[in-house]
Amino acid sequence: MKELEETIIFLEQQIEKLKEIRGDDKIWTPKDGEMYYYIEDCFNADCYTWSDDMMDKDLLKANNFFKTQQEAEKYAEHFKQILKNREL
């Protein structure tokens, strides 16, 4: 039961952090021809140009796109720490 309570607290904290980053609760979405960053399969930030192709659509579904490299790297590091510490 304690693990579940800790997980709930952790997730609530993550929601608050996301709200702070998003500001008005809207996530930025790239436009056609605009460059964006994403977290690739080895948890590194990479860039791509939005062209509404299959990769764009898959990353959009996963909410895996960021306006800046710094933001993508920040999340990538956070994901690495979660896996390293086996946190949920």
OpenMM code with the backbone's topology and positions (N, CA, C; nanometers):
from openmm import Vec3, app, unit

residues = "MET LYS GLU LEU GLU GLU THR ILE ILE PHE LEU GLU GLN GLN ILE GLU LYS LEU LYS GLU ILE ARG GLY ASP ASP LYS ILE TRP THR PRO LYS ASP GLY GLU MET TYR TYR TYR ILE GLU ASP CYS PHE ASN ALA ASP CYS TYR THR TRP SER ASP ASP MET MET ASP LYS ASP LEU LEU LYS ALA ASN ASN PHE PHE LYS THR GLN GLN GLU ALA GLU LYS TYR ALA GLU HIS PHE LYS GLN ILE LEU LYS ASN ARG GLU LEU".split()
positions = [
    Vec3(0.0821, -0.1193, 0.0000),
    Vec3(0.0000, 0.0000, 0.0000),
    Vec3(0.0865, 0.1257, 0.0000),
    Vec3(0.1972, 0.1215, 0.0751),
    Vec3(0.2858, 0.2372, 0.0813),
    Vec3(0.3441, 0.2686, -0.0563),
    Vec3(0.3806, 0.1625, -0.1325),
    Vec3(0.4342, 0.1832, -0.2669),
    Vec3(0.3331, 0.2531, -0.3560),
    Vec3(0.2081, 0.2147, -0.3468),
    Vec3(0.1023, 0.2758, -0.4266),
    Vec3(0.0860, 0.4233, -0.3903),
    Vec3(0.0882, 0.4552, -0.2616),
    Vec3(0.0767, 0.5943, -0.2179),
    Vec3(0.1947, 0.6771, -0.2687),
    Vec3(0.3151, 0.6198, -0.2639),
    Vec3(0.4333, 0.6903, -0.3129),
    Vec3(0.4238, 0.7127, -0.4639),
    Vec3(0.3732, 0.6148, -0.5350),
    Vec3(0.3556, 0.6281, -0.6793),
    Vec3(0.2555, 0.7379, -0.7113),
    Vec3(0.1464, 0.7440, -0.6380),
    Vec3(0.0452, 0.8475, -0.6581),
    Vec3(0.1056, 0.9858, -0.6349),
    Vec3(0.1810, 1.0010, -0.5276),
    Vec3(0.2452, 1.1294, -0.4977),
    Vec3(0.3419, 1.1672, -0.6100),
    Vec3(0.4208, 1.0707, -0.6549),
    Vec3(0.5165, 1.0955, -0.7634),
    Vec3(0.4436, 1.1415, -0.8896),
    Vec3(0.3371, 1.0728, -0.9264),
    Vec3(0.2634, 1.1085, -1.0476),
    Vec3(0.1968, 1.2454, -1.0354),
    Vec3(0.1453, 1.2765, -0.9178),
    Vec3(0.0866, 1.4096, -0.8971),
    Vec3(0.1923, 1.5184, -0.9143),
    Vec3(0.3131, 1.4930, -0.8657),
    Vec3(0.4225, 1.5894, -0.8812),
    Vec3(0.4585, 1.6067, -1.0291),
    Vec3(0.4587, 1.4963, -1.1034),
    Vec3(0.4909, 1.5039, -1.2459),
    Vec3(0.3841, 1.5816, -1.3224),
    Vec3(0.2585, 1.5652, -1.2849),
    Vec3(0.1496, 1.6403, -1.3475),
    Vec3(0.1670, 1.7885, -1.3229),
    Vec3(0.2019, 1.8259, -1.2007),
    Vec3(0.2225, 1.9670, -1.1694),
    Vec3(0.3390, 2.0248, -1.2492),
    Vec3(0.4473, 1.9476, -1.2637),
    Vec3(0.5616, 1.9938, -1.3420),
    Vec3(0.5216, 2.0159, -1.4873),
    Vec3(0.4435, 1.9246, -1.5417),
    Vec3(0.3978, 1.9395, -1.6801),
    Vec3(0.3095, 2.0620, -1.6965),
    Vec3(0.2242, 2.0886, -1.5997),
    Vec3(0.1381, 2.2070, -1.6059),
    Vec3(0.2221, 2.3340, -1.6064),
    Vec3(0.3286, 2.3366, -1.5265),
    Vec3(0.4167, 2.4530, -1.5226),
    Vec3(0.4841, 2.4739, -1.6577),
    Vec3(0.5289, 2.3667, -1.7185),
    Vec3(0.5986, 2.3752, -1.8468),
    Vec3(0.5023, 2.4186, -1.9567),
    Vec3(0.3840, 2.3617, -1.9588),
    Vec3(0.2871, 2.3900, -2.0642),
    Vec3(0.2208, 2.5250, -2.0470),
    Vec3(0.2195, 2.5781, -1.9286),
    Vec3(0.1600, 2.7090, -1.9058),
    Vec3(0.0094, 2.7064, -1.9136),
    Vec3(-0.0447, 2.7293, -2.0280),
    Vec3(-0.1901, 2.7379, -2.0420),
    Vec3(-0.2532, 2.6028, -2.0759),
    Vec3(-0.1884, 2.4965, -2.0398),
    Vec3(-0.2360, 2.3596, -2.0622),
    Vec3(-0.2450, 2.3218, -2.2101),
    Vec3(-0.1722, 2.3924, -2.2944),
    Vec3(-0.1659, 2.3567, -2.4352),
    Vec3(-0.0242, 2.3130, -2.4679),
    Vec3(-0.0116, 2.1994, -2.5315),
    Vec3(0.1193, 2.1514, -2.5732),
    Vec3(0.1488, 2.2062, -2.7120),
    Vec3(0.2684, 2.2610, -2.7294),
    Vec3(0.3106, 2.3122, -2.8583),
    Vec3(0.3133, 2.1983, -2.9595),
    Vec3(0.2651, 2.2262, -3.0787),
    Vec3(0.2678, 2.1291, -3.1877),
    Vec3(0.3356, 2.1942, -3.3076),
    Vec3(0.4348, 2.1256, -3.3662),
    Vec3(0.5040, 2.1847, -3.4808),
    Vec3(0.4126, 2.1978, -3.6023),
    Vec3(0.4448, 2.2939, -3.6874),
    Vec3(0.3723, 2.3157, -3.8125),
    Vec3(0.4528, 2.2559, -3.9273),
    Vec3(0.3893, 2.2420, -4.0424),
    Vec3(0.4534, 2.1846, -4.1602),
    Vec3(0.5841, 2.2587, -4.1927),
    Vec3(0.6930, 2.1825, -4.2048),
    Vec3(0.8238, 2.2395, -4.2363),
    Vec3(0.9008, 2.2891, -4.1159),
    Vec3(0.8400, 2.2857, -3.9972),
    Vec3(0.9051, 2.3353, -3.8756),
    Vec3(0.9865, 2.2235, -3.8098),
    Vec3(1.1052, 2.2588, -3.7620),
    Vec3(1.1899, 2.1624, -3.6951),
    Vec3(1.1428, 2.1438, -3.5507),
    Vec3(1.1517, 2.0203, -3.5037),
    Vec3(1.1177, 1.9898, -3.3652),
    Vec3(1.2154, 1.8850, -3.3138),
    Vec3(1.2134, 1.8642, -3.1844),
    Vec3(1.3012, 1.7670, -3.1202),
    Vec3(1.2163, 1.6563, -3.0610),
    Vec3(1.2757, 1.5395, -3.0511),
    Vec3(1.2079, 1.4246, -2.9929),
    Vec3(1.3110, 1.3395, -2.9200),
    Vec3(1.2636, 1.2449, -2.8422),
    Vec3(1.3526, 1.1547, -2.7693),
    Vec3(1.3538, 1.0225, -2.8439),
    Vec3(1.4720, 0.9868, -2.8942),
    Vec3(1.4830, 0.8637, -2.9709),
    Vec3(1.4959, 0.7424, -2.8799),
    Vec3(1.5034, 0.6236, -2.9380),
    Vec3(1.4925, 0.4991, -2.8620),
    Vec3(1.6037, 0.4744, -2.7607),
    Vec3(1.7162, 0.5431, -2.7693),
    Vec3(1.8226, 0.5297, -2.6687),
    Vec3(1.8205, 0.6472, -2.5710),
    Vec3(1.7075, 0.7176, -2.5667),
    Vec3(1.6851, 0.8308, -2.4763),
    Vec3(1.7828, 0.9454, -2.4985),
    Vec3(1.8067, 0.9753, -2.6246),
    Vec3(1.8827, 1.0937, -2.6620),
    Vec3(1.7908, 1.1859, -2.7404),
    Vec3(1.8153, 1.3157, -2.7313),
    Vec3(1.7361, 1.4125, -2.8069),
    Vec3(1.7857, 1.4155, -2.9510),
    Vec3(1.6930, 1.4187, -3.0433),
    Vec3(1.7262, 1.4272, -3.1851),
    Vec3(1.6286, 1.5257, -3.2490),
    Vec3(1.6585, 1.5707, -3.3703),
    Vec3(1.5682, 1.6663, -3.4355),
    Vec3(1.5161, 1.6092, -3.5668),
    Vec3(1.4039, 1.6642, -3.6091),
    Vec3(1.3366, 1.6203, -3.7308),
    Vec3(1.2521, 1.7367, -3.7789),
    Vec3(1.2212, 1.7386, -3.9063),
    Vec3(1.1368, 1.8433, -3.9622),
    Vec3(0.9969, 1.7877, -3.9853),
    Vec3(0.8975, 1.8593, -3.9345),
    Vec3(0.7588, 1.8145, -3.9450),
    Vec3(0.7145, 1.8127, -4.0909),
    Vec3(0.6678, 1.6957, -4.1354),
    Vec3(0.6172, 1.6833, -4.2721),
    Vec3(0.4893, 1.6007, -4.2766),
    Vec3(0.4328, 1.5763, -4.1590),
    Vec3(0.3087, 1.5006, -4.1463),
    Vec3(0.3224, 1.3583, -4.2010),
    Vec3(0.4427, 1.3020, -4.1869),
    Vec3(0.4646, 1.1648, -4.2311),
    Vec3(0.4382, 1.0675, -4.1155),
    Vec3(0.4646, 0.9404, -4.1373),
    Vec3(0.4359, 0.8377, -4.0368),
    Vec3(0.5140, 0.8616, -3.9075),
    Vec3(0.6399, 0.9030, -3.9185),
    Vec3(0.7199, 0.9301, -3.7982),
    Vec3(0.6570, 1.0434, -3.7178),
    Vec3(0.6200, 1.1510, -3.7868),
    Vec3(0.5549, 1.2630, -3.7178),
    Vec3(0.4287, 1.2161, -3.6453),
    Vec3(0.3483, 1.1388, -3.7133),
    Vec3(0.2217, 1.0926, -3.6554),
    Vec3(0.2449, 1.0027, -3.5349),
    Vec3(0.3461, 0.9155, -3.5432),
    Vec3(0.3772, 0.8279, -3.4297),
    Vec3(0.4274, 0.9085, -3.3094),
    Vec3(0.5151, 1.0056, -3.3353),
    Vec3(0.5662, 1.0881, -3.2266),
    Vec3(0.4558, 1.1754, -3.1672),
    Vec3(0.3650, 1.2224, -3.2518),
    Vec3(0.2518, 1.3015, -3.2049),
    Vec3(0.1631, 1.2180, -3.1122),
    Vec3(0.1345, 1.0944, -3.1518),
    Vec3(0.0528, 1.0054, -3.0681),
    Vec3(0.1167, 0.9823, -2.9320),
    Vec3(0.2491, 0.9754, -2.9300),
    Vec3(0.3224, 0.9497, -2.8062),
    Vec3(0.3554, 1.0778, -2.7296),
    Vec3(0.3129, 1.1933, -2.7805),
    Vec3(0.3481, 1.3234, -2.7210),
    Vec3(0.4988, 1.3395, -2.7087),
    Vec3(0.5709, 1.2837, -2.8038),
    Vec3(0.7171, 1.2861, -2.8010),
    Vec3(0.7690, 1.3884, -2.9016),
    Vec3(0.7417, 1.5154, -2.8758),
    Vec3(0.7961, 1.6225, -2.9571),
    Vec3(0.8110, 1.7462, -2.8707),
    Vec3(0.9189, 1.8203, -2.8948),
    Vec3(0.9539, 1.9336, -2.8110),
    Vec3(0.9993, 2.0485, -2.8994),
    Vec3(0.9760, 2.1688, -2.8531),
    Vec3(1.0124, 2.2889, -2.9293),
    Vec3(1.1631, 2.3135, -2.9276),
    Vec3(1.2285, 2.2787, -2.8172),
    Vec3(1.3718, 2.3047, -2.8061),
    Vec3(1.4488, 2.1772, -2.7722),
    Vec3(1.5754, 2.1782, -2.8081),
    Vec3(1.6625, 2.0655, -2.7759),
    Vec3(1.6774, 2.0525, -2.6242),
    Vec3(1.6850, 2.1664, -2.5560),
    Vec3(1.7019, 2.1647, -2.4104),
    Vec3(1.5841, 2.0945, -2.3415),
    Vec3(1.4637, 2.1227, -2.3892),
    Vec3(1.3461, 2.0597, -2.3299),
    Vec3(1.3489, 1.9089, -2.3540),
    Vec3(1.3821, 1.8666, -2.4754),
    Vec3(1.3898, 1.7238, -2.5070),
    Vec3(1.4971, 1.6555, -2.4223),
    Vec3(1.6123, 1.7214, -2.4070),
    Vec3(1.7206, 1.6639, -2.3269),
    Vec3(1.6810, 1.6524, -2.1802),
    Vec3(1.6080, 1.7505, -2.1317),
    Vec3(1.5625, 1.7486, -1.9924),
    Vec3(1.4738, 1.6259, -1.9665),
    Vec3(1.3788, 1.6036, -2.0553),
    Vec3(1.2908, 1.4877, -2.0397),
    Vec3(1.3663, 1.3570, -2.0603),
    Vec3(1.4578, 1.3549, -2.1551),
    Vec3(1.5367, 1.2343, -2.1800),
    Vec3(1.6152, 1.1963, -2.0542),
    Vec3(1.6766, 1.2950, -1.9903),
    Vec3(1.7513, 1.2687, -1.8671),
    Vec3(1.6588, 1.2179, -1.7566),
    Vec3(1.5412, 1.2761, -1.7487),
    Vec3(1.4443, 1.2326, -1.6477),
    Vec3(1.4052, 1.0862, -1.6709),
    Vec3(1.3798, 1.0499, -1.7961),
    Vec3(1.3445, 0.9115, -1.8275),
    Vec3(1.4599, 0.8170, -1.7948),
    Vec3(1.5823, 0.8590, -1.8235),
    Vec3(1.6992, 0.7765, -1.7920),
    Vec3(1.7083, 0.7518, -1.6414),
    Vec3(1.6826, 0.8558, -1.5622),
    Vec3(1.6878, 0.8412, -1.4165),
    Vec3(1.5780, 0.7476, -1.3656),
    Vec3(1.4602, 0.7577, -1.4228),
    Vec3(1.3516, 0.6677, -1.3832),
    Vec3(1.3936, 0.5233, -1.4065),
    Vec3(1.4509, 0.4951, -1.5227),
    Vec3(1.4931, 0.3593, -1.5525),
    Vec3(1.6107, 0.3157, -1.4659),
    Vec3(1.7041, 0.4057, -1.4449),
    Vec3(1.8204, 0.3739, -1.3622),
    Vec3(1.7785, 0.3384, -1.2205),
    Vec3(1.6856, 0.4172, -1.1652),
    Vec3(1.6411, 0.3959, -1.0270),
    Vec3(1.5208, 0.3020, -1.0191),
    Vec3(1.4699, 0.2616, -1.1335),
    Vec3(1.3511, 0.1751, -1.1405),
    Vec3(1.2343, 0.2367, -1.0652),
    Vec3(1.2134, 0.3683, -1.0888),
    Vec3(1.1029, 0.4412, -1.0265),
    Vec3(0.9806, 0.4361, -1.1171),
    Vec3(0.8660, 0.4353, -1.0552),
    Vec3(0.7401, 0.4473, -1.1291),
    Vec3(0.6617, 0.5621, -1.0739),
] * unit.nanometer
topology = app.Topology()
chain = topology.addChain("A")
for resn in residues:
    res = topology.addResidue(resn, chain)
    for name in ("N", "CA", "C"):
        topology.addAtom(name, app.Element.getBySymbol(name[0]), res)
